[in-house]
Every structure is written in structure tokens, then in C-alpha cells.
Amino acid sequence: MAMHEEQTFTPEPADKAKIRHILKVMGILAFVTAIEFLLAFTVPSGWFLTSIFVILTLVKAFYIVSEFMHLGHEVKALIWSIVLPLLFVVWLIIALIYEGEYLYSYF
């Protein structure tokens, strides 16, 4: 029978720079979200408000992808290999919505 040694684990001290970075990211995302809530309850709905929401959502999405998926620290070729197909998908969605409106004009 093999004897197992007792293992002891000692926790490492918290890395203050990592904690500050996480709090900074959380603060930026919370600030953009607070702006969205402020606009949602103060500005009347319409085309302007919708476009502001789309822009702020894209800002948050860019920041989330940059920080949490570590894409902001990669080489530019990898970033463009992800962004360009995404642009084509967005273009496809817009084109399908625009062309889909013609369906209702015939009926």
C-alpha cells in the first residue's frame, strides 16, 4: 500500500494590479450601462434613441470582446480575421431586412 503525503495549500497573495484592472473594466461597463438607463428614462423614444442604443451596445460589445476574450491584446491580423466576417454578417442582416420590406409591398 502506498503512503500518501499530506498536501498543504498556501494561498497566494492577491495581485493588486489585476484587481484594479478588473474594477476598471467593471466601472467602464457600469458607466456605459448607466448612460443607457438614463437615456431610456429621459429621452423620448424614436430613431435618435434607437441609434444611440445601438452605438452604446457596440461600444460595450467591443470592450467586452477586447478585455474578456483578450482580443485587444492580439495581433492585428487576428482581429481583422474576426471583424471582417462580422461586418459581412451585419451587412447581410441589414440587406435581408431591407429587401424583406418589398414582400409587403406586393400583397
Backbone bond lengths (Angstrom), bond angles and torsions (degrees), N, CA, C in turn:
res aa  C-N    CA-C-N  psi(-1)  N-CA   C-N-CA  omega(-1)  CA-C   N-CA-C  phi
1 M - - - 1.426 - - 1.513 109.60 -
2 A 1.293 115.53 135.04 1.459 120.18 -178.13 1.518 109.64 -86.96
3 M 1.287 114.06 141.02 1.457 120.13 178.09 1.532 108.70 -91.75
4 H 1.306 116.64 132.29 1.469 121.05 177.80 1.511 109.10 -100.43
5 E 1.322 113.65 132.64 1.454 118.20 177.26 1.525 109.43 -79.68
6 E 1.276 114.53 147.39 1.457 119.17 177.90 1.532 108.66 -75.59
7 Q 1.322 115.57 128.34 1.457 119.73 -179.15 1.518 109.62 -98.21
8 T 1.291 114.79 137.56 1.458 119.79 175.75 1.521 108.45 -117.20
9 F 1.295 114.71 137.86 1.454 120.61 179.03 1.520 109.01 -112.07
10 T 1.305 114.46 130.17 1.457 118.66 175.83 1.525 107.79 -112.10
11 P 1.308 117.22 126.13 1.469 119.20 -179.15 1.527 111.20 -69.36
12 E 1.328 114.43 142.44 1.461 119.13 177.30 1.528 108.48 -82.66
13 P 1.316 116.17 148.89 1.466 117.63 177.66 1.525 110.40 -66.44
14 A 1.313 115.82 149.06 1.465 121.16 -178.20 1.525 109.90 -66.73
15 D 1.318 115.53 137.75 1.453 120.90 178.12 1.532 107.99 -82.59
16 K 1.314 116.65 111.00 1.466 121.53 -174.31 1.530 111.52 -64.42
17 A 1.316 118.50 -33.94 1.465 120.81 -179.11 1.527 110.84 -67.09
18 K 1.331 117.33 -39.96 1.463 120.62 178.67 1.524 110.90 -66.73
19 I 1.316 116.56 -40.05 1.457 120.54 179.24 1.523 110.25 -65.16
20 R 1.348 117.14 -42.43 1.464 120.18 177.61 1.528 111.23 -62.85
21 H 1.322 117.11 -39.02 1.468 121.13 179.84 1.530 110.76 -65.89
22 I 1.321 117.13 -42.72 1.463 120.75 178.35 1.525 110.47 -64.38
23 L 1.312 118.06 -41.29 1.458 121.24 178.09 1.527 111.61 -66.54
24 K 1.335 116.75 -35.34 1.469 120.49 176.97 1.525 110.34 -64.53
25 V 1.330 117.10 -46.11 1.467 121.15 178.42 1.525 110.22 -61.43
26 M 1.329 116.97 -44.37 1.459 120.87 178.97 1.527 110.76 -62.45
27 G 1.320 117.45 -40.12 1.457 121.06 179.38 1.521 112.85 -64.80
28 I 1.336 116.68 -41.72 1.465 120.20 179.15 1.522 110.49 -65.18
29 L 1.328 117.41 -45.89 1.463 120.29 179.40 1.530 111.63 -65.21
30 A 1.323 117.20 -37.38 1.463 120.77 177.94 1.530 110.52 -67.36
31 F 1.334 117.36 -37.43 1.462 121.22 179.16 1.529 111.06 -64.75
32 V 1.337 117.03 -46.02 1.464 120.35 179.07 1.529 110.25 -64.25
33 T 1.325 117.32 -39.80 1.464 120.90 177.68 1.529 110.81 -65.35
34 A 1.321 117.78 -38.60 1.467 120.99 177.71 1.531 110.62 -64.12
35 I 1.328 117.07 -38.28 1.463 120.19 176.21 1.527 109.99 -63.42
36 E 1.326 116.88 -41.74 1.465 119.98 177.80 1.528 111.25 -60.79
37 F 1.315 117.50 -44.68 1.467 120.58 178.96 1.526 110.82 -64.65
38 L 1.312 117.50 -41.66 1.453 121.16 179.29 1.529 110.72 -61.43
39 L 1.320 117.00 -44.33 1.458 120.63 178.39 1.526 111.85 -67.25
40 A 1.323 116.79 -36.82 1.466 120.42 -178.31 1.519 112.00 -63.57
41 F 1.326 116.98 -33.39 1.458 119.62 -175.93 1.525 113.59 -99.47
42 T 1.343 118.61 -6.38 1.465 119.38 -177.87 1.523 113.44 -116.85
43 V 1.322 119.01 -32.67 1.465 122.01 -176.02 1.523 108.37 -94.76
44 P 1.344 117.19 133.85 1.470 118.46 177.90 1.529 110.93 -65.73
45 S 1.330 115.27 146.69 1.459 119.21 -176.19 1.518 110.43 -68.66
46 G 1.314 113.80 150.74 1.457 120.62 -179.30 1.512 110.21 164.83
47 W 1.306 115.32 -166.81 1.458 121.21 -176.40 1.520 111.38 -65.10
48 F 1.343 116.99 -39.54 1.462 121.35 -178.75 1.523 111.05 -63.09
49 L 1.310 117.06 -47.69 1.462 120.98 -178.92 1.526 111.23 -64.29
50 T 1.320 116.42 -40.26 1.462 119.91 178.79 1.523 111.03 -62.77
51 S 1.328 117.13 -43.05 1.463 119.54 179.95 1.525 111.45 -66.87
52 I 1.334 117.87 -36.57 1.470 120.58 176.21 1.525 110.35 -63.95
53 F 1.343 117.27 -42.17 1.463 120.38 178.37 1.530 111.50 -62.67
54 V 1.308 117.09 -41.06 1.463 120.25 179.16 1.530 110.11 -63.63
55 I 1.325 117.12 -43.68 1.464 120.62 -179.94 1.525 110.70 -64.28
56 L 1.335 117.53 -45.76 1.466 120.15 -179.81 1.528 111.57 -66.28
57 T 1.321 117.42 -35.08 1.463 120.35 176.54 1.522 110.93 -65.96
58 L 1.326 117.55 -39.59 1.459 120.55 176.95 1.524 111.34 -66.35
59 V 1.323 116.93 -36.29 1.470 120.32 176.61 1.527 110.17 -62.88
60 K 1.332 116.05 -46.63 1.470 119.11 178.85 1.524 111.49 -64.57
61 A 1.326 116.95 -41.23 1.469 119.87 179.84 1.525 110.42 -63.61
62 F 1.331 117.62 -42.57 1.461 120.66 178.01 1.520 110.64 -60.80
63 Y 1.323 116.66 -44.27 1.459 119.65 -177.32 1.533 111.65 -68.20
64 I 1.331 116.56 -38.63 1.461 120.14 177.91 1.520 110.93 -64.55
65 V 1.327 116.62 -45.09 1.466 120.27 179.07 1.523 110.09 -65.21
66 S 1.314 116.51 -39.12 1.461 120.46 -178.93 1.526 112.17 -65.65
67 E 1.315 116.81 -41.90 1.461 119.75 -174.69 1.527 113.78 -90.64
68 F 1.325 117.14 -50.82 1.459 119.48 -172.52 1.523 113.15 -81.62
69 M 1.335 117.04 -27.93 1.458 119.61 176.43 1.526 110.94 -98.14
70 H 1.334 116.51 3.46 1.467 124.20 175.84 1.520 112.19 58.97
71 L 1.319 117.63 27.57 1.456 120.33 -179.67 1.526 111.18 -77.60
72 G 1.304 117.98 -24.25 1.457 121.41 179.02 1.514 113.26 -68.16
73 H 1.314 117.38 -16.71 1.456 121.52 -177.72 1.530 112.35 -105.87
74 E 1.317 116.40 10.06 1.470 120.81 -178.30 1.523 110.59 -95.47
75 V 1.324 115.01 173.23 1.464 119.97 177.90 1.524 109.23 -72.48
76 K 1.320 115.96 155.73 1.460 121.07 -174.75 1.532 112.64 -63.96
77 A 1.317 118.43 -31.73 1.471 120.43 -179.19 1.528 110.96 -64.08
78 L 1.322 117.73 -38.96 1.456 120.69 177.81 1.525 110.86 -67.90
79 I 1.316 116.80 -39.75 1.465 120.66 178.70 1.522 109.99 -61.74
80 W 1.327 117.33 -46.50 1.467 120.31 -179.24 1.517 112.21 -68.67
81 S 1.328 117.35 -29.56 1.470 119.02 177.63 1.524 111.72 -69.30
82 I 1.317 117.77 -17.98 1.460 121.65 175.83 1.528 110.98 -96.15
83 V 1.329 117.15 -38.50 1.466 121.10 -175.41 1.526 112.12 -72.41
84 L 1.321 118.48 -43.27 1.464 120.47 -177.25 1.530 113.36 -61.09
85 P 1.330 120.19 -48.84 1.465 117.76 175.63 1.529 112.89 -61.23
86 L 1.322 117.27 -33.49 1.456 120.31 177.22 1.525 110.91 -64.18
87 L 1.326 117.10 -39.45 1.462 120.41 177.13 1.517 111.08 -62.85
88 F 1.329 117.36 -39.21 1.453 120.38 177.50 1.530 111.60 -65.73
89 V 1.307 117.46 -36.69 1.465 120.66 177.75 1.532 110.17 -66.80
90 V 1.333 116.76 -42.10 1.467 120.27 177.54 1.525 109.74 -63.02
91 W 1.337 117.39 -43.41 1.459 121.17 177.32 1.529 110.47 -60.51
92 L 1.325 117.84 -41.23 1.454 121.73 178.96 1.528 111.34 -62.00
93 I 1.311 117.06 -43.62 1.466 120.61 179.70 1.523 110.53 -63.12
94 I 1.335 116.59 -45.18 1.470 120.20 179.40 1.522 110.18 -63.36
95 A 1.333 117.73 -42.82 1.462 121.11 179.96 1.526 111.27 -64.18
96 L 1.308 117.77 -40.93 1.462 120.27 179.62 1.529 112.11 -67.59
97 I 1.322 116.46 -37.59 1.463 119.04 176.76 1.524 110.20 -66.58
98 Y 1.327 116.95 -43.86 1.453 121.17 -179.30 1.527 111.22 -64.61
99 E 1.318 116.73 -45.40 1.462 120.18 -179.84 1.531 111.75 -72.31
100 G 1.311 117.79 -26.80 1.450 120.87 179.35 1.515 113.29 -68.70
101 E 1.334 116.47 -22.35 1.460 119.54 178.09 1.516 111.56 -67.51
102 Y 1.315 118.59 -26.96 1.458 121.27 179.53 1.530 111.91 -67.61
103 L 1.318 117.10 -23.76 1.456 120.54 178.41 1.528 110.94 -60.44
104 Y 1.330 116.07 -38.94 1.471 119.31 -178.77 1.526 112.42 -76.64
105 S 1.321 118.44 -18.92 1.471 119.25 -179.20 1.534 112.45 -76.94
106 Y 1.320 117.99 -17.70 1.452 121.58 -179.92 1.528 112.76 -91.95
107 F 1.299 118.81 -17.32 1.462 120.75 -176.29 1.491 112.13 -110.49
